[in-house]
Amino acid sequence: MHQGLTGAQVAERVARGSVNTTARRSSRTFGQILRANLLTRFNAIIAVLCGLILVFGQPVDALFGSVVVVNSAVGVVQELRAKRTLDRLTLLTEAPVRVLRDGREVSIRPGEVVVDDLVLLGPGEKVPVDGVVREADGVEIDESLLTGESDPVEKRCGDQVRSGTFVTAGSCLLAATGVGEKAYAARLAAEASRFELTDSELMTAINRLLQLVTWIIVPIGGLLVVRLFTSGASVSDAVVGSVAGVVPMIPEGLVLMTSVAFAVGVIRLGRRRCLVQELPAVEVLARVDTLCIDKTGTLTEPGMALREVLPYDGVSPGVARAALARAEAKPNQTMRAIGDRLSADGWHAGETVPFSSARKFSGASFPEHGTWLVGAPDVLLPDDDPARREAQGLAATGRRVLALVRSATLTSRDRRTAALVVLEQRVRADAPDMVRYFAAQGVDVKVISGDDPAAVGAIARQVGIPSADAPVDARSLPQEPDALADAVAGHTVFGRATPQRKREFVVALHARGRTVAMTGDGVNDALALKDSDLGVAMGSGSPATRAVAQVVLLGDNFTALPHVLAEGRRVLANIEHVANLFLTKTVYAALLALLVGIAQVPFPFLPRHITIVGTLTIGVPGFFLALAPNSGRARPGFVPRVLRFAVPAGVVAASTTFAAYAVARFNTASSLRADRSTATLTLFLVAFAALVVIARPYTRWRLGLLAVMAGCFAAVAVLPGLRQIADLTFPEPRDTLAGLGLAVLGAAVLVVLLRLDRWLTRVG
């Protein structure tokens, strides 16, 4: 009899560091967060430009440098909030490990396992450390997360088992040999909850845009600097003009707004007890168009209840109940529901076959009572068996039915029906509403279960799944990939799906260009969750599913899924709006710099002018728009759509602004300060028109935001004190009217161009 380590032995191993802890964290450290938000390429550029202004210009023109402080502060605060949320929820979802110590079974945290600990493992449990099997009871280990091989591997005494794998059937006692950093795959669980911005389609698209911007800034900025320094202007004027031209080309807040939107999404979902284990999952939520769900624990309440046992072939009810109660040494959820209601005094199992989702039955040999198997009727019973037909009829009502059979041996095909076991499952009260919600949002719902197709179809009908009257037996579907993809696309309810089959369904849907979310709670769902675009696990599900899922519903609440989908769509749609604003500024700044370089005239703005316009038309409204409610559906083509807005908007803003500046320059009675004021007024009005278009649909708070931004500029332009600080003056009514007229014309042209683009898109 194994006793495990003593308390003194555990303390000695902890003291020497032989404990299952790693240097990895569920989120970035405070120092890493500071470095990631402070030490960026754009912050460095802006800091250098700000330093040049402080040396050659006036301090008020260096106000744009405050964006470094604000951006970094906002980014740090939001990521720290998201870090706290992730760390707290990660602790809640961390699965305990069962070990033998001092002859007793105790539950500890995975990080408390030490070398030589004896770890107890059962179905659905993830292996937390590397080890050697000391005792095995029909244990089968799924190593697919490490090796890619889908077939479970049977392990015997003396065999090696690696961390990161999980038990699909049976049980074992594992002696820990590799813990912490020495474990082969300790990274599996550690990386699952890390605060991460990589591998994001949205961030990849934004980085592509930033690379494009860099290629634009370098030559145009260089041309502007050369022209200004060779135009005869003083060094200070040339430096100030060059900085004023380069600063607005930098979309300094775009990455910040994206990071903040992701982080706020994590925090909002955390409040609903949804743990987002990988940050890009917030984005993937918006792209999902197919939701694959299991029946048990998703459409139905967790667990089930034994309704009745129907004896067959003269078997007494007592014998049948005793056999059921002892049919598996380590019962799964279904067998626990049976065993909790039945007793089996005097029945002691010898050889056993544990349940697995691939086998769909379990069995045990009793020296004094023979061999018994329990599992799916269509697996254990022949087609012409009356009991099988009765089981199909019961399954069609939505009940779960198991067959209990007597067999010559555990592997013999010579079987006699002993009883049918009828289990009840309660449909979740909120499931029909959720199905209707996803249908309204254009998300296809497919039910994929290991249960009898008739039972799955009955439950699916109750919650309103389309085409539930025609459930499909997954075993009857073709193996050829294209034919399987057609079958999966054409049906919505599937039964008798093995773990590998579920995985093949996900691959088939991917082949049809679908973005797939998969929900599940059992070990049989782990493979499909891992291969889906978005794995959603129930908090009470097996540790294996929680380890591979991107989102964990800690409250086991299916009603949280609409909020999960809505949050992803909010983030994606809002980031597109923000990108439109920032890229518009980059386009008009680059074109203005190009025009100034060609025309060899003083730059039409001081840095403070650019700061005012950018703050009121992009910075402040962009922050609010990035966090606003938004139910817009995700669409492919992020970069082309942003460019289709930003390029015409930027061209219109640059051309009208330069035209107004040119008109003012032709007025010999007007000063350079007045000319720049005219250009600033024109640019603000056209940029504000672009903001008005972006802010749709108009709500009370959006209209209020627009009014405040317009009021702030009016105050700067009218109030003497603010106008003095902003260095604005409007002494020439003719120039001011020309600027207003050109701005109105530019706004009208912009609206026409955007409407034409929408019309061409619809026609295309």
Secondary structure, 3 states (H helix, E strand, C coil): CCCCECHHHHHHHHHCCCECCCCCCCCCCHHHHHHHHHCCHHHHHHHHHHHHHHHHCCHHHHHHHHHHHHHHHHHHHHHHHHHHHHHHHHHHHCCCEEEEECCEEEEECHHHCECCCEEEECCCCECCCEEEEEEEEEEEEECHHHHCCCCCEECCCCCEECCCCEEEEEEEEEEEEECHHHCCCCHHHHHHCCCCCCCCHHHHHHHHHHHHHHHHHHHHHHHHHHHHHCCCCCHHHHHHHHHHHHHHHCCCCHHHHHHHHHHHHHHHHHHCCEEECCCCHHHHHHHCCEEEECHHHHHECCCCEEEEEEECCCCCHHHHHHHHHCCCCCCCHHHHHHHCCCCCCCCCCCCEECCCCCCCEEEEEECCCEEEEEECHHHHCCCCCHHHHHHHHHHCCCCEEEEEEEECCCCCCCEEEEEEEEEECCECCCHHHHHHHHHHCCCEEEEECCCCHHHHHHHHHHHCCCCCCCCEEHHHCCCCHHHHHHHHHHCCEEECCCHHHHHHHHHHHHHCCCCEEEEECCHHHHHHHHHCCEEEEECCCCHHHHHHCCEEECCCCCCHHHHHHHHHHHHHHHHHHHHHHHHHHHHHHHHHHHHHHHHCCCCCCCHHHHHHHHHHHHHHHHHHHHCCCCCCCCCCCHHHHHHHHHHHHHHHHHHHHHHHHHHHHHCCCCCHHHHHHHHHHHHHHHHHHHHHHHCCCCCHHHHHHHHHHHHHHHHHHHCHHHHHHHCCCCCCHHHHHHHHHHHHHHHHHHHHHHHHHHHHHHHC
